[in-house]
Amino acid sequence: MTAPSTRPSVSEKEAREVAEAAREQDWRKPSFAKELFLGRFRLDLIHPHPEPAPADVERGEEFLATLRDFCDPHIDGARIERDAQIPDETVRGLKEIGAFGMKIDRKYGGLGLTQVYYNKSLALVGTASPAVGALLSAHQSIGVPQPLKIFGTEEQKEEFLPRCARTDISAFLLTEPDVGSDPARLATTAVPDGDGPDADYLLDGVKLWTTNGVVADLLVVMARVPPRPSDEGAEGHRGGITAFVVEAAAEGVTVENRNSFMGLRGIENGVTRFHQVRVPAANRIGPEGAGLKIALTTLNTGRLSLPALCVGAGKWCLKIARGWGGAREQWGRPVAKHEAVGAKISFIAATTFALEAVLDLSSQMADEDRNDIRIEAALAKLYGSEMASLMADELIQIRGGRGYETAESLAARGEKAIPAEQIVRDLRINRIFEGSTEIMHLLIAREAVDAHLKVAGDLIDPQKNLSEKARAGARAGGFYARWLPKLVAGKGQVPRTYGEFHPPGHRDLSTHLRFVERGARRLARSTFYGMSRWQGKMETKQGFLGRVVDIGAELFAMSAACVRAEMLRTAAGRGGHGKEAYELADAFCRQARIRVEELFGRLWTNTDDLDRTVVRRVLDDAYTWLEEGIVDPSGDGPWIAEAEPGPAKKPNLHRPIR
């Protein structure tokens, strides 16, 4: 007989309310991307391109040189791929040069690098081995250092950050076997062992896909604290999903499995069980119930690590495509000079330039802390992960049969060991990590329509009464009376606007910025039409919302590419490659404009309704006859493994590296 599940039963409405409550509600700083979705092209927020302070550049370049010198002799990507493990001596060497403390303030023993140089470091090390890039990123972007930097007490920082900077590896534990992007169903619990505000917590539950979890020394764990009566002196005991720093070596913590994947074969990703693990109250990050807000805020900048790895991958794809495209001949000419192949190389070159522009712009804005970049970082993650996968796939096609062949096999028969098929496998997870593409579409769409919901949300909320709807109608009428007329005309319709982006002897980028300005207003109008048409059902129109977000991503990337090109032009005397940057920005914008026009068309001409019908029929088993004539090689077992709390039944695979 199966024991009853302890997993919370949560309705769709309750799940949405939990996610909404965890959102950062206010916009205290300007956001270029938010304004873009509202039809306002605020070029002044990103141009002139912000630049890092000279001292930050000097310190960052010095570490990049150290890291580059370390990568060549000490990171053997082929060995990591073959053995499915990063050698301990490599990890120890990274600790010695301070790579685990890149983002940690120097007062706590870290290097204190800016977000810009942290990302450049990840791009560099990720090309040596994506698994090493994932190790460092998971440790610093979402592991213990980042949430403590934002939400930790001074005592917590002094206790844990020096360890994270030099000796300890950290991991972030949110996902459970039956909980992914729907944290309202979180089943791991942290029950106070006593009534006072300083009572320890007892942690019970199972966490899945704990990147770094197998070798971690410190864990950030999200767990549900039960609400208790609010007695005098019991402040902060309101319960809810809460974040804790947990010692991985604590009694009751067991790594039950080391997971393996199609790519990133060297990552130490596992299943971690907690059984009556005692966690001091001093290890709680923030108040009870703030766990999801902490997680989402951490990811606002933490997400920038993934596009950093994607930029590095794009640069490598370009290097290989250039070398192979010139060396391989077909019908009397190098394959790169055949239009079908050349178009792919052009796409890789232009897109790599744009991805780096998006990454550096978002990172520098994060460093300056003058803009709210929650949408920019999410767009960078979404766009970077999707476009990098496309570039890697195109590289496979350019390489032909050699692209499909493993590096080990190529070397065995005397050819250059190019791991093209590996990079496709390694990059694939980025479209799932830290918010899948589908979830990112919904997250960004929610932020993009935030202004509309604030003024008109009550109009479409079935829970609101008539008087509340009337007040909302009055607010909405005033807002839209001022906003809608501004979407009719703008600078994008005025010839020679943004003329500084058409300097003598360079490509004309001003025409692309005028396209972005017109596109932003068109996108805002389309969003308004969608809300008017579907009202409360808008949130179910995920196909429409996804296309809205994808258009915004393309417009953001076009803007970043143009601004970066102009920045490099003005720095040409310092080796800025301005003319070449203008060429790449022009190529990217022309390619992006085609994609944008297609997406606009698909907002209203699509198969979304038909697709929903087909899916319903599939789930009703109407098409099971179509599955006949195959053999299913899948093994036995449930779709989702049971993960009830309790003592461990497997040996502990925890393997700290010292």
ROLUM-298634 format. One record per residue (C-alpha): x, y, z; residue in one letter. Coordinates in steps of 0.25 Angstrom, whole numbers, padded with zeros to 4 digits, always signed. Layout:
! ROLUM-298634
XYZA
...
END
This chain:
! ROLUM-298634
+0000+0000+0000M
+0006+0014-0004T
+0006+0024+0007A
-0002+0037+0005P
+0007+0048-0002S
+0011+0060+0006T
+0012+0068-0006R
+0002+0080-0005P
-0010+0080-0014S
-0010+0093-0021V
-0021+0099-0031S
-0017+0107-0043E
-0022+0119-0037K
-0014+0117-0024E
-0001+0114-0032A
-0002+0127-0040R
-0004+0135-0027E
+0008+0129-0021V
+0016+0132-0033A
+0010+0146-0034E
+0013+0149-0019A
+0028+0145-0021A
+0029+0156-0032R
+0036+0169-0030E
+0024+0178-0031Q
+0030+0192-0032D
+0039+0198-0043W
+0048+0208-0035R
+0058+0210-0047K
+0056+0211-0062P
+0056+0199-0071S
+0059+0200-0086F
+0052+0187-0089A
+0040+0190-0081K
+0038+0203-0088E
+0040+0196-0101L
+0029+0187-0099F
+0020+0199-0095L
+0023+0205-0109G
+0034+0215-0104R
+0047+0214-0110F
+0056+0220-0099R
+0069+0220-0107L
+0075+0230-0096D
+0075+0219-0086L
+0085+0211-0093I
+0092+0221-0102H
+0103+0225-0101P
+0107+0211-0097H
+0111+0210-0082P
+0126+0207-0080E
+0133+0201-0068P
+0142+0209-0059A
+0157+0208-0062P
+0160+0201-0049A
+0150+0190-0052D
+0155+0188-0066V
+0169+0187-0060E
+0165+0177-0050R
+0156+0169-0059G
+0167+0168-0070E
+0177+0164-0061E
+0169+0152-0056F
+0165+0148-0070L
+0180+0147-0074A
+0181+0138-0061T
+0169+0130-0065L
+0174+0128-0080R
+0188+0124-0075D
+0181+0113-0066F
+0171+0108-0077C
+0181+0103-0087D
+0189+0094-0078P
+0179+0091-0067H
+0166+0089-0073I
+0165+0077-0082D
+0151+0077-0089G
+0153+0064-0096A
+0157+0057-0083R
+0145+0063-0076I
+0136+0058-0087E
+0142+0044-0087R
+0142+0042-0072D
+0129+0050-0069A
+0136+0057-0058Q
+0144+0069-0056I
+0157+0065-0049P
+0159+0069-0035D
+0173+0075-0038E
+0166+0085-0048T
+0155+0089-0037V
+0166+0091-0027R
+0174+0099-0037G
+0162+0108-0040L
+0160+0110-0025K
+0175+0115-0024E
+0174+0125-0035I
+0161+0131-0028G
+0151+0126-0039A
+0141+0122-0029F
+0141+0136-0023G
+0140+0144-0036M
+0127+0151-0031K
+0130+0152-0017I
+0134+0165-0011D
+0149+0166-0008R
+0146+0169+0007K
+0141+0155+0008Y
+0153+0149+0001G
+0147+0149-0013G
+0152+0156-0026L
+0141+0166-0027G
+0140+0166-0042L
+0129+0173-0049T
+0117+0166-0055Q
+0123+0169-0069V
+0137+0163-0065Y
+0130+0151-0058Y
+0123+0148-0071N
+0135+0150-0080K
+0142+0140-0070S
+0130+0130-0072L
+0131+0131-0087A
+0145+0128-0087L
+0145+0116-0078V
+0133+0111-0084G
+0140+0109-0097T
+0150+0101-0090A
+0140+0092-0084S
+0125+0096-0083P
+0124+0087-0071A
+0134+0095-0064V
+0126+0108-0068G
+0114+0101-0062A
+0121+0098-0049L
+0126+0112-0047L
+0113+0118-0051S
+0104+0110-0042A
+0113+0113-0030H
+0113+0128-0032Q
+0101+0132-0040S
+0090+0124-0032I
+0098+0117-0021G
+0101+0123-0007V
+0109+0136-0011P
+0098+0143-0019Q
+0086+0142-0010P
+0095+0145+0002L
+0101+0157-0006K
+0086+0163-0007I
+0079+0158+0005F
+0089+0152+0015G
+0092+0158+0028T
+0106+0163+0031E
+0108+0152+0040E
+0104+0142+0029Q
+0113+0149+0019K
+0125+0148+0029E
+0123+0133+0032E
+0120+0128+0018F
+0126+0137+0007L
+0141+0135+0010P
+0138+0120+0010R
+0131+0121-0004C
+0142+0130-0009A
+0154+0120-0007R
+0150+0106-0002T
+0135+0103-0002D
+0126+0099-0014I
+0112+0103-0013S
+0099+0099-0020A
+0084+0104-0021F
+0073+0094-0018L
+0059+0097-0022L
+0054+0087-0032T
+0048+0074-0027E
+0044+0061-0035P
+0030+0067-0037D
+0032+0082-0036V
+0039+0090-0046G
+0034+0104-0050S
+0022+0103-0041D
+0028+0105-0027P
+0014+0106-0020A
+0015+0090-0020R
+0028+0090-0012L
+0028+0078-0003A
+0041+0080+0005T
+0038+0085+0019T
+0046+0092+0029A
+0038+0091+0043V
+0043+0099+0055P
+0048+0091+0066D
+0042+0100+0077G
+0034+0112+0078D
+0044+0123+0080G
+0050+0132+0069P
+0063+0125+0070D
+0058+0111+0069A
+0065+0102+0059D
+0058+0096+0047Y
+0057+0082+0044L
+0058+0080+0029L
+0051+0068+0021D
+0050+0066+0006G
+0056+0062-0007V
+0062+0071-0017K
+0065+0068-0032L
+0075+0073-0042W
+0084+0079-0031T
+0096+0085-0040T
+0109+0084-0032N
+0101+0076-0021G
+0109+0064-0022V
+0122+0072-0018V
+0116+0084-0011A
+0120+0088+0003D
+0109+0098+0005L
+0094+0098-0001L
+0084+0108-0003V
+0071+0101+0000V
+0057+0105-0002M
+0047+0099+0007A
+0033+0101+0012R
+0031+0106+0027V
+0018+0103+0033P
+0010+0116+0038P
+0009+0117+0053R
+0001+0126+0062P
+0007+0139+0064S
+0011+0140+0078D
+0019+0151+0085E
+0033+0150+0081G
+0031+0141+0070A
+0033+0151+0059E
+0036+0145+0045G
+0028+0132+0048H
+0018+0134+0037R
+0023+0122+0029G
+0023+0120+0014G
+0034+0116+0005I
+0048+0120+0011T
+0062+0120+0008A
+0073+0114+0016F
+0088+0112+0016V
+0091+0097+0019V
+0104+0090+0022E
+0104+0078+0012A
+0112+0070+0022A
+0101+0071+0032A
+0095+0059+0038E
+0083+0054+0030G
+0088+0060+0017V
+0089+0049+0006T
+0093+0050-0009V
+0085+0038-0014E
+0089+0039-0029N
+0099+0045-0038R
+0090+0049-0051N
+0096+0048-0065S
+0091+0055-0077F
+0093+0056-0092M
+0102+0068-0090G
+0110+0075-0079L
+0116+0061-0076R
+0125+0066-0065G
+0115+0073-0056I
+0113+0068-0042E
+0097+0068-0042N
+0090+0059-0033G
+0078+0056-0024V
+0079+0061-0010T
+0070+0055+0001R
+0068+0063+0015F
+0064+0055+0027H
+0062+0062+0040Q
+0074+0071+0036V
+0076+0082+0047R
+0078+0096+0042V
+0080+0108+0051P
+0071+0119+0050A
+0083+0128+0048A
+0085+0121+0034N
+0071+0126+0029R
+0073+0136+0018I
+0063+0147+0020G
+0049+0145+0027P
+0040+0133+0026E
+0032+0133+0013G
+0042+0141+0005A
+0049+0129-0002G
+0043+0131-0015L
+0045+0145-0016K
+0060+0143-0012I
+0061+0132-0023A
+0055+0141-0034L
+0063+0154-0030T
+0075+0145-0030T
+0072+0141-0044L
+0070+0155-0049N
+0085+0156-0051T
+0089+0141-0049G
+0082+0138-0062R
+0093+0146-0069L
+0103+0135-0067S
+0096+0126-0077L
+0096+0136-0089P
+0111+0138-0085A
+0113+0123-0088L
+0105+0125-0101C
+0114+0136-0105V
+0126+0128-0103G
+0120+0117-0111A
+0116+0126-0122G
+0130+0131-0123K
+0136+0117-0124W
+0125+0113-0135C
+0130+0125-0143L
+0145+0121-0142K
+0142+0107-0146I
+0132+0111-0158A
+0143+0121-0163R
+0154+0111-0162G
+0146+0100-0168W
+0139+0109-0178G
+0152+0113-0184G
+0159+0100-0184A
+0148+0091-0190R
+0147+0092-0205E
+0134+0087-0213Q
+0133+0089-0228W
+0146+0097-0229G
+0143+0107-0218R
+0144+0108-0203P
+0130+0104-0197V
+0129+0117-0190A
+0128+0124-0204K
+0116+0116-0208H
+0104+0124-0204E
+0096+0113-0197A
+0108+0111-0187V
+0112+0126-0187G
+0098+0130-0182A
+0100+0121-0170K
+0114+0127-0167I
+0108+0141-0168S
+0097+0137-0158F
+0107+0132-0148I
+0116+0144-0149A
+0105+0154-0148A
+0097+0147-0137T
+0110+0145-0129T
+0112+0160-0130F
+0098+0163-0125A
+0098+0153-0114L
+0111+0159-0108E
+0104+0173-0110A
+0092+0169-0102V
+0101+0162-0091L
+0111+0174-0089D
+0100+0184-0089L
+0091+0177-0079S
+0103+0174-0070S
+0108+0188-0070Q
+0095+0193-0066M
+0094+0183-0055A
+0108+0188-0050D
+0104+0202-0050E
+0091+0199-0043D
+0084+0210-0050R
+0074+0202-0058N
+0064+0191-0054D
+0069+0180-0063I
+0060+0168-0059R
+0054+0168-0073I
+0067+0171-0080E
+0074+0159-0073A
+0062+0150-0076A
+0062+0154-0090L
+0077+0151-0091A
+0075+0137-0085K
+0064+0134-0094L
+0070+0140-0107Y
+0084+0135-0104G
+0080+0121-0101S
+0071+0120-0114E
+0081+0126-0123M
+0093+0119-0118A
+0086+0106-0121S
+0083+0110-0135L
+0097+0114-0138M
+0103+0101-0133A
+0093+0094-0141D
+0097+0102-0153E
+0112+0099-0150L
+0108+0084-0151I
+0102+0086-0164Q
+0114+0094-0169I
+0123+0083-0165R
+0115+0072-0171G
+0118+0058-0167G
+0130+0063-0159R
+0120+0071-0151G
+0113+0059-0146Y
+0125+0051-0143E
+0131+0052-0129T
+0145+0059-0127A
+0151+0046-0122E
+0147+0039-0135S
+0152+0050-0143L
+0166+0050-0136A
+0167+0035-0137A
+0167+0036-0152R
+0177+0048-0152G
+0168+0060-0153E
+0166+0072-0145K
+0158+0068-0132A
+0146+0078-0133I
+0135+0075-0123P
+0124+0081-0132A
+0114+0070-0128E
+0117+0072-0113Q
+0114+0087-0113I
+0100+0084-0119V
+0098+0074-0107R
+0104+0084-0097D
+0096+0096-0101L
+0083+0089-0102R
+0081+0090-0087I
+0082+0105-0087N
+0068+0105-0093R
+0063+0098-0080I
+0073+0103-0069F
+0068+0114-0060E
+0054+0115-0067G
+0051+0108-0079S
+0048+0116-0092T
+0033+0114-0090E
+0034+0119-0075I
+0043+0131-0079M
+0032+0135-0090H
+0022+0135-0079L
+0031+0142-0069L
+0035+0153-0078I
+0021+0154-0084A
+0015+0157-0069R
+0026+0168-0067E
+0023+0174-0081A
+0008+0175-0078V
+0010+0180-0064D
+0006+0194-0066A
-0007+0189-0073H
-0011+0180-0061L
-0008+0191-0051K
-0018+0201-0058V
-0028+0191-0064A
-0025+0177-0057G
-0038+0179-0048D
-0046+0180-0061L
-0043+0166-0065I
-0042+0160-0051D
-0055+0151-0048P
-0053+0152-0033Q
-0055+0167-0033K
-0069+0173-0031N
-0076+0184-0039L
-0071+0196-0031S
-0057+0191-0032E
-0058+0189-0047K
-0064+0203-0049A
-0052+0209-0042R
-0043+0201-0050A
-0050+0206-0063G
-0048+0220-0059A
-0033+0218-0056R
-0032+0210-0070A
-0039+0221-0077G
-0029+0232-0073G
-0017+0223-0075F
-0021+0219-0089Y
-0026+0233-0093A
-0012+0238-0091R
-0004+0225-0096W
-0011+0221-0108L
-0010+0234-0116P
+0006+0233-0114K
+0006+0219-0122L
+0001+0226-0135V
+0014+0233-0139A
+0028+0235-0134G
+0042+0237-0138K
+0043+0225-0146G
+0035+0231-0157Q
+0044+0244-0158V
+0055+0242-0168P
+0069+0244-0163R
+0065+0242-0149T
+0077+0235-0141Y
+0086+0241-0151G
+0098+0239-0142E
+0097+0224-0146F
+0100+0227-0160H
+0114+0233-0160P
+0122+0236-0173P
+0129+0223-0178G
+0120+0213-0170H
+0107+0205-0172R
+0094+0212-0169D
+0089+0207-0155L
+0079+0219-0153S
+0069+0212-0162T
+0069+0200-0153H
+0067+0209-0140L
+0055+0215-0147R
+0050+0201-0150F
+0052+0198-0135V
+0044+0210-0131E
+0033+0207-0141R
+0033+0193-0137G
+0032+0196-0122A
+0019+0204-0124R
+0014+0193-0133R
+0017+0183-0123L
+0010+0191-0112A
-0002+0193-0121R
-0003+0178-0123S
-0002+0175-0109T
-0013+0185-0106F
-0022+0178-0117Y
-0019+0165-0111G
-0023+0169-0097M
-0036+0176-0103S
-0039+0163-0110R
-0037+0152-0100W
-0037+0160-0087Q
-0037+0151-0075G
-0033+0139-0085K
-0020+0146-0089M
-0012+0138-0080E
-0016+0125-0087T
-0011+0131-0100K
+0003+0126-0099Q
+0006+0125-0113G
+0002+0140-0115F
+0010+0144-0103L
+0022+0136-0107G
+0022+0143-0120R
+0020+0157-0114V
+0033+0154-0105V
+0041+0148-0117D
+0038+0161-0124I
+0043+0169-0112G
+0055+0161-0111A
+0059+0163-0126E
+0056+0178-0124L
+0065+0179-0112F
+0076+0171-0119A
+0075+0181-0131M
+0076+0193-0121S
+0088+0187-0114A
+0096+0183-0126A
+0094+0197-0132C
+0098+0204-0119V
+0110+0194-0118R
+0115+0197-0132A
+0115+0212-0129E
+0122+0210-0116M
+0133+0202-0124L
+0134+0213-0135R
+0137+0224-0125T
+0147+0215-0118A
+0153+0211-0132A
+0166+0218-0128G
+0167+0208-0117R
+0165+0196-0126G
+0150+0197-0126G
+0148+0191-0140H
+0137+0201-0142G
+0135+0199-0157K
+0135+0184-0156E
+0125+0186-0144A
+0116+0194-0153Y
+0116+0183-0164E
+0112+0172-0154L
+0101+0181-0147A
+0095+0184-0161D
+0095+0169-0165A
+0089+0165-0152F
+0078+0176-0152C
+0075+0172-0166R
+0073+0157-0162Q
+0066+0161-0150A
+0056+0170-0157R
+0052+0158-0166I
+0049+0150-0153R
+0041+0161-0147V
+0032+0163-0159E
+0029+0148-0159E
+0026+0148-0144L
+0017+0160-0146F
+0009+0152-0156G
+0008+0140-0148R
+0002+0148-0136L
-0011+0148-0144W
-0009+0137-0154T
-0006+0124-0147N
-0011+0110-0144T
-0012+0112-0128D
-0027+0109-0128D
-0025+0097-0136L
-0013+0092-0128D
-0021+0092-0116R
-0032+0084-0122T
-0022+0074-0127V
-0015+0073-0113V
-0028+0071-0106R
-0031+0059-0116R
-0017+0053-0114V
-0020+0053-0099L
-0033+0047-0101D
-0026+0035-0108D
-0033+0038-0121A
-0020+0036-0129Y
-0013+0024-0122T
-0015+0017-0135W
-0004+0026-0141L
+0006+0020-0130E
+0005+0006-0136E
+0016-0001-0143G
+0027+0003-0133I
+0035-0004-0122V
+0037+0005-0110D
+0051+0004-0104P
+0047+0011-0091S
+0050+0004-0078G
+0039+0001-0068D
+0036+0010-0056G
+0027+0022-0053P
+0027+0035-0061W
+0031+0042-0048I
+0038+0035-0037A
+0032+0035-0023E
+0040+0045-0014A
+0034+0044+0000E
+0042+0049+0011P
+0049+0039+0021G
+0062+0033+0024P
+0072+0030+0012A
+0071+0016+0006K
+0084+0018-0003K
+0098+0021+0000P
+0103+0035+0001N
+0110+0039-0012L
+0114+0053-0006H
+0129+0055-0011R
+0135+0068-0005P
+0147+0073-0013I
+0159+0078-0004R
END
